[in-house]
């Protein structure tokens, strides 16, 4: 066995594991801290705050008597409150029986209904709040594209040099007026399929015609996770110049040829930093969320169109950034729920369901894409995990909230026996879904 040859694989494996542990630990810590802090404010004592399960690797006790620990299996975490028999908050009947009223008040099962419900709901809510602050902060840092099509730094392309220059205000492309940036991007379909076009620009107060790139060349802006392009190690900034020997000049040509392939492997000629590469990739059937809702299935290689130049940006204020962040959270929630629904009814593939294996692969891919992409991915995953925990399945938070709703309506809690049975069924369901997701990641 060539051990030296295996070193790169081992390195990539450990990098993947490290990225996965980092992402999951951050999200779990936020989620469990929500339970912990609201429970403490509500008068419920937390005995253990754990990141991970199984054997304890490190621990310490704070002045409130809570043991903070890191365990060996980094697949989640939990807060064990007083009165809990286990990490899933089943009732410790023996331990509760000899407590005074004051002591029972400090337990999860002896506290008022409002305190228990607030403590349970706090975990998912903290996931949403955490994502909100990340989205808003990144939007404020990166800025928002201005409406005017003003040229920034031009993206390297095979057909350069162009006469178009940074600072030019684009007035028209091939005679098609472009009052806004949206006009410029939207003009692509009406323009000739050429690498070089005629631009009318305003430069230093003068109007002139210059040469410039097609607004949407076959330029890779981003490479999707679990896509044919990522498997072929395509990178942001790559330009596809030919498919199966046929020259292409626009992203629309690339899109149409990939869609027409119906999954047949394609030979791509790729320009990267002045060098020409030959890559072969097989388009994959992909379920795409539509802006108006629902999904569309198409053959894709997993590329989005890149910008031919950096768009001018303006600062986003706190209110505007907050609005966009809220819209992003809602978009993740809506897409997740729609995707689950369409998988259940059989309209899209169950391969869209990922396990920790898929999350680990996505984590390392986003880490390789850069810090901003990695942080954004953490926020998206935080929303998804917060949403998952609200599903009405014991022992998820949503299942406990159903128990609390039952108690509020019926004026009495569900019987301990019924709760144990439902939690057992819920655990079996969650485990089955977990194993099915792993099967997906190994076979899809």
N, C-alpha and C positions, 0 to 999 in steps of 0.2 A: 504493500500500500504506500502511495506517495504522500507522506504526511505534509511535506512542504507545499504540494499542490493543493492540499485541503485548507491551508491557512487563510486564504482570501474568503472561502466560504464560511469558515468559523468566525472570521472577523465580521462579515456581513450579518451572520446569525446573531452574534452578541450585540451588534449595533441595533438590529431590529428589536431585540428583547429590551435593550436599554431605552430606546425611544418609546416603546409600548408601555414600559413600567413608568416612565416619566409622565406620559400623557395621562394614563389611567390614575396614577397616584394623585396628580393635581386635581383631577375632576372628582375623585372619590373623597379627597380631603375637604374640598369645598362642600360637597354634598353632606358628608357626615358632620362637618362643623356647623352647618345649618341646623341639623337635628340637635347637636350638643348645645349650642348657644341659646337657642330658643327654649330648649328644655330647661336649661339653667335659669334663664330669666323667668320661666313659668313655675319655678320651684321644684323641678324634677331633677333628682340627683343622677348624674352619669357616673357609673362605676368604671367603665372601660371605654376608651376611644382608640380604635384599632384601624390601622392601615394594613390591609392584608389579613389572611386567615392562617391558621395552623400554628406551628411552633413560633414562639416569640423571639425575635432577634435582638431587640432593644426596647427598654421601657423605663418609665419614670412616673412618679406620682406628684401631682400639683397640690397646691395648698387647699383646694376644694375636695381633695380625696379622690380625684379621678386619675386612673392609670392610663397614661398615654403610651402606646406601643406600636412597634412595627413588626409585622409577622412575616413568615417566610413565603407565603403564597400571595403574590400581588394581584389578585383577581377581584379586588373589591375592598370592602371595609365595613365597619359597623360601629355603632355606639350601643353599649349595653347599659341600660338604665337600671336603677334599683327596682327590684320586683320582677325583672326579666329572668326567665330560666335559660334563655339562649340568645344568640345574636339576632334571631328573627322575632324577638319580642313576645315569645310565648310566656304565659304567666307562670311564675314560680309559686305554686300554691302553698307548698310547705313553708317557704320563706316568708310568705305574706301573712300566714295564719297567726303568728304571735306578735304582730306589730301593733303599736298604739296608733291612735288616729293621726297624730302628728307625724309619725314615721311613715304611715301609709300615704300621707299627702306627698311625701318626697319620692314616691315610687311612680312608675309609669302607669300602673294599673290602679293606683289609688288616687291619682290626681283628678281634678275636675275635667269634664269632657273637653272644654275649650282648650285647656293646657295640653292635653294629649293630642288633639287634632292639630293644634298649631305646631307642636313639636314634630309630628309626622310630616306635615305639609312643608315644613321649613327646608327639608333636604332638596326636593326638586326646585323649590322657589329660589334657593341659593344658587343652584345650577343656572337658572335663567338670569339671575342678577349678575352672576359672574360673567356670563357670556355677553350680557348687555354692556358691561363696563369695558370688556375687551373690544367689542365691535366699535363702540363709541370712541374709545381711545385711538384705535387704529385709523378710524375715519378722520378724526381730528388731526392725527399726525400726517397721514398721507394726502389729505385734502380731497377736493372734489373737482372733477374736470370742468373747466369753464366752458360756456356755451359757444364762444367764438372759435373757429378753426384756425388757431395760431400755431405755427410750427415750432416744436421744441427740437430736441436732439433727434436727428434722423437715424432710424434703425439701419444697420448694415444690410445691404441687399446685393445680389449678384449684378444687377444692372447699373449700379452706381459707377461713376459719380453723376449726381443730378444737379441741376441748376437751382432747384428749390433749396432754401437756406433757413436756418433757425431764425425765428422772428417774423417770417413772412405771414401775412394775413391772407388766407386763401379766399379768393372771391368767386372762382369758378374752376371746374375741371372739365376740359373738352367742351367748354361752352355751357355746362350745367352749373347754375348758380349755387353757391354754398354759403348761405347766410349764417348757418349754425354748424356746430360740429356734427350734429345729427344729420344735417343735410349732406355733409361731406362723406360720412360713413355710409349713408343710405344711397348715395349716388352710384355705388359700385355696380349694381346690376344693370344700370343703363349705360355703362361705359364700355368701350372696346376691351376685349380680352388681350391687353398688351401690358408689357412690363414697364414701358415708359409712356407717359401721357403729357398733354399740354395743360399747364396750370396758369391761371390768371391770378396774380397776387398783388398785394399792396406792400411795397418795401420802401421804407424811409420816405413815405408820403407820395411815392410814385407807383403807378400801376404798370405792370409789365407781364409778359408771357415768359414762362420758364418751363423746363422739363422737370418732371417729378414721377414718383412711383404710382402704380395703381393703388387706390385707397385700401384695397383688401387683397394683397398678394398672397400666394400660398405660404404664408409665414406662420410658424408655430408660436402662438402667444402663450399657451399653457398646455401641458400634457396631462390628460386625465389619469386618475388612479385606475389600476387594473385594466389597462387598455392595451391594444396592440402596439400603439406608438411607444408607450412606456416600456413594454416588454422588449421592444427593439432599441431601447435606450435613446430615443429621440429627446432633444432638449429644446427648451424655450429659446427662440431665435433661429432655429433651423428653418431653411427655406427649401421646399420641395419643388424641384425644377422640372421633373418628368415622372410619369407613371407608365410603366411597361413600355418605355421608350418614346412615349408621346409627350412632347413639351407642354407644360402648363404655365399660365401666367397669373392666374387669379385663384383665390380661395374657393370661389364658387365652382370652378372646374375641378378642383380637388374633391370637394364635397360630392359633386355629381358622379364622378368616376368611382369614388369609394362606395357610394350608395348603389351604383349599378353593378358592382362586383358580386353582390349577393354572397359575400363571404369567401370568394376565391382569393388566394394569396396574390398580393401585388408587389411588383418590383419598383421601388422608389429610388430616384436619384435625388440626393439631398446635398444642399450647399450649406456648409458650416464654417464660418470664419475663414473663407477663402479656399477651403478644401471641398472636394466632391466625394461623397460617400454613397455606397450602394447598400440599401437596406430592403429587406423583404418582410412584409407583415401581412397578417390575415385579418381583414375587417371582422369585427365581432358584432353580433346582434345585441343592441343596447336599448334599454328602456329609458327614454328621456322625459323628464317632467316638462309640461307645457306651461307657458306663462298664464294662460287662462284656466289652468287646472287640468288634471288628467295626465296621461302619458302617451308617448308616441314611440314605436319600435322601429329602429333603423340600423343599418350596417354602418359602423363607424370605426375609425382607427384611434379616436380619442384626442383629437387636436382642436383647440379653439383658435380663431384668427387673432394674429398679433397686430399691434398698431405700427404703422409705418413711421411714426414719429411720436415722441413724448407729447402728450396733450398738456396744455397749460392747466394749472390747477389754482384753486382759490381755497382759502382757509374755511373750514366748516365750523360754525359756532356750536356751542354746547346743545342748544335746542335742536338745531338741524341734525347734528350727529346723533342725538338721542332718538330722533324720529327715524332716521335711517337704520339705526341699530335695532329698534323695535320692529321695523319692517323685516329686517334680516332674520330675527328670531321667529317671527310669524311664518316667514317663508320656509324655514327649516321644519317647523312644526307641521305646516300644511303639507309639504312634500312628503314628510315621513308618514303622516297618517294616510295620505292618498296612496303612497306606495304600498303600505300594508294592506289597504283595502283592495287594491288591484291585484296584489299577490294572492289574497284569499279567494277572490272571485275568478282567478286564473287568467286575468288579462295581461299580466306581465310575469316574467320569470321569477321564481323563488330564489334565483341566484343573486338577486338584489339584497338578500338578507345575509349579513356578515356576522361572524363570530369574533372572538378575540384575535384569531389568526388574521382575519381581514383587517381588523383595526390595527394590529401590529404592522402589517405591510403598509397600510395607509400612513401610519405614524412616521415610519422611516422615510417613506417617499416624500412626505411634506417637510420633514426635517432637511432632506436633500434639496428641496425647492427653495429654502431660505427661511430666515427667522420669522418674517412677517407671515408667510404662508403657514408655517408651523403653529404660530400663535392663533391665527385665524381658525385653523383646523381644530385646535383645542376648544375654542369657543363653540364651534359647530357641534362637536362631539358632546360638549357639556349640555347643550340644549337637547340633543337626542337622548342622552342618558336621563336628564331630568324628565323628559316626556315619557320615556320607557317606565320610569319608576311611578308614574301616575296611572299606569294601567291598573284596572280594578282586579288585580290578581294577587291573593296572598302568596308569599309574604312581602310583596312589593308595597311601597308606601300607599299606592292607590287602593290596594286591598284593605289595608288598615283603615284608610279613610272611609271605605264602604262600611266597615264594622262600626266606625264612629257615627256615620250617618244613620245606620240602623238604630243605634242606641239613642240618637237624638229624636228620631221619629217614634220609636216604640217606648221610649222612656225607661228602657232597661237594656243592659248590654247583652250581646249574644252569649249563649252558654259557652263555658270553657270547652266542653266536648265538641260543640259545633265548630268553634274556632280552630281547635286542634285538627279536626278532620279537613276543614277547608284549607288550612295552611299546608297540610300534607299533600292535598290534591294540587294546590298551587305550586308547591316545590317540585312535584313531579312534572307539571306542565312546563315550568320554567326550565327544568333540566332537559326535558325533551326538546324544547325549542333551542336550547343551547347546543345540544348534540346535533340537531338538524342543521344549525348554522355552521358548525364545524364541518359537517359533511359537505355543505355547499362550498365552503372555502377550499376544500380538498379536491372537489370534483368539477366545479363549474369552470 
